[in-house]
Amino acid sequence: MTISFPAIMIAAAEEAAEAGAEHASGGLLADTSFWVLVSFVIVIGIFARVGLHKMITAGLDKRAQNISDEINEARKMREEAQELLARYQRRQREAEDEAAAIVKQAKADAKNMAAEARDKINAQMERRTKAAEEKIARAEAQALSEVRGQTADLAVEAARTIIRERMDAGAQTAFADKAISGLRNKLN
């Protein structure tokens, strides 16, 4: 809304006319309202001459432009923040998916390792069982051999005892001579 200087002058003249009718006795120059009006018109004229209304308009326009720029900047920052949030949410989902895949793989690896360990333990138990069975078989064979050896020794000793008791000295000599001659025949 622009106020023109002539409109102000007309309004001032009308005000002065009304004031003049009230103060007819003292005249227009004695009325304080007239001088306030004249002062107001002079100040408005000075402001108009200096271009204060243009400076105020320019200042308000600049302020409006700054506010508009700030709104646009805030809008851009909001959009960037939304993009950043979307990116981080996407990365979070990817990280969760990757973690789930790692957990799944770890479970599968743990099952495989447990199966391998079970197989190794079973194989080791089989080897140890075979080794123990072989050791037992060797011990049995050795015990049997010792028993046979002791049995043969006992049989020889028993045969000696029986032969001594039943044979006399002459029969022993004839038996020894016969054994010696049989041995000579075998050696020649």
C-alpha positions in Angstrom: 0.0 0.0 0.0 1.6 3.2 -1.1 0.6 6.6 0.3 1.0 9.5 -2.1 2.1 12.9 -1.0 -0.9 14.7 -2.4 -3.3 12.4 -0.5 -1.5 13.3 2.7 -1.8 17.0 1.9 -5.5 16.6 1.2 -6.0 14.8 4.5 -4.0 17.4 6.3 -6.0 20.2 4.7 -9.3 18.6 5.7 -8.0 18.1 9.3 -6.9 21.7 9.4 -10.3 22.9 8.1 -12.0 20.9 10.9 -9.6 22.3 13.4 -10.0 25.8 12.1 -13.7 25.6 12.6 -13.2 24.7 16.2 -10.5 27.3 16.9 -11.7 30.2 14.8 -10.7 32.6 17.4 -7.0 32.0 17.5 -6.4 31.3 13.9 -4.7 28.5 12.1 -1.2 29.4 13.2 -2.1 29.1 16.9 -3.5 25.6 16.6 -1.1 22.8 17.8 -2.8 20.2 15.7 -2.0 22.2 12.6 1.7 22.3 13.5 1.7 18.6 14.4 0.2 17.9 10.9 2.7 20.2 9.2 5.6 18.4 11.1 4.2 15.0 10.1 3.9 16.0 6.5 7.5 17.4 6.5 8.8 14.2 8.0 6.9 12.0 5.5 8.2 14.3 2.7 11.8 13.9 4.0 11.4 10.1 4.2 9.9 10.1 0.6 12.7 12.3 -0.7 15.4 10.2 0.9 13.8 7.0 -0.4 13.2 5.4 3.0 10.1 3.6 1.7 12.4 2.1 -1.0 15.0 1.1 1.6 12.2 -0.4 3.8 10.8 -2.3 0.8 14.2 -3.5 -0.3 15.0 -4.6 3.3 11.7 -6.4 3.5 12.3 -8.0 0.1 15.8 -9.0 1.2 14.4 -10.5 4.4 11.7 -12.3 2.4 14.4 -13.7 0.1 16.5 -14.8 3.0 13.6 -16.5 4.6 12.8 -18.2 1.2 16.4 -19.3 0.9 16.4 -20.7 4.4 13.2 -22.6 3.7 14.7 -24.0 0.5 17.9 -24.9 2.3 15.9 -26.6 5.1 13.9 -28.5 2.4 17.2 -29.6 0.8 18.6 -30.6 4.1 15.5 -32.6 4.9 15.6 -34.4 1.6 19.3 -35.2 2.2 18.5 -36.4 5.7 15.8 -38.6 4.3 18.1 -40.0 1.6 20.8 -40.6 4.3 18.3 -42.3 6.6 17.1 -44.5 3.7 20.7 -45.4 2.9 21.5 -46.3 6.5 18.3 -48.3 6.8 19.3 -50.2 3.6 22.8 -50.8 5.0 21.3 -52.0 8.3 19.1 -54.5 6.4 22.1 -55.6 4.4 24.1 -56.0 7.6 21.3 -58.0 9.2 21.0 -60.2 6.1 24.7 -60.8 6.1 24.7 -61.5 9.8 21.9 -64.0 9.3 23.9 -65.7 6.5 27.0 -65.8 8.7 25.0 -67.4 11.5 23.5 -69.9 9.1 26.9 -70.8 7.7 28.4 -71.0 11.2 25.6 -73.5 12.2 26.3 -75.5 9.0 30.0 -75.5 9.7 29.4 -76.5 13.3 27.3 -79.4 12.2 29.9 -80.5 9.6 32.7 -80.2 12.2 30.6 -82.2 14.7 30.0 -84.9 12.1 33.7 -85.0 11.2 34.7 -85.1 14.9 32.2 -88.0 15.4 33.6 -89.8 12.4 37.2 -89.3 13.7 36.3 -90.5 17.1 34.5 -93.6 15.7 37.5 -94.4 13.5 39.9 -93.9 16.4 37.8 -96.1 18.6 37.8 -98.8 15.9 41.5 -98.6 15.6 42.0 -98.8 19.3 39.5 -101.7 19.5 41.4 -103.5 16.8 44.7 -102.8 18.5 43.3 -104.0 21.8 42.0 -107.2 20.1 45.3 -107.8 18.5 47.1 -107.3 21.8 44.7 -109.7 23.5 45.2 -112.3 20.7 49.1 -111.9 21.0 48.8 -112.3 24.8 46.6 -115.4 24.4 49.0 -116.9 21.9 52.0 -116.1 24.2 50.1 -117.6 27.1 49.2 -120.6 25.1 52.9 -121.0 24.0 54.0 -120.7 27.6 51.5 -123.2 28.7 52.6 -125.6 26.0 56.2 -125.0 26.9 55.5 -125.7 30.5 53.4 -128.7 29.6 56.2 -130.1 27.4 58.8 -129.4 30.2 56.5 -131.2 32.7 56.0 -134.1 30.3 59.7 -134.4 29.8 60.4 -134.3 33.5 57.6 -136.8 34.2 59.0 -139.1 31.5 62.5 -138.8 33.1 61.1 -139.6 36.4 59.2 -142.6 35.1 62.1 -143.9 33.0 64.5 -143.7 36.0 62.1 -145.5 38.2 61.4 -148.3 35.7 64.7 -148.7 34.0 67.7 -150.1 35.6 71.3 -149.2 34.9 71.9 -151.8 32.3 68.9 -150.9 30.3 69.8 -147.3 30.5 73.3 -148.1 29.1 71.8 -150.1 26.3 69.3 -147.4 25.5 72.0 -144.7 25.5 74.2 -146.9 23.2 71.4 -147.4 20.8 70.7 -143.7 20.7 74.3 -142.9 20.1 74.6 -145.4 17.3 71.4 -144.0 15.7 72.9 -140.6 15.9 76.1 -141.8 14.2 74.1 -143.3 11.4 72.2 -140.0 10.9 75.4 -137.9 10.9 77.2 -140.0 8.4 
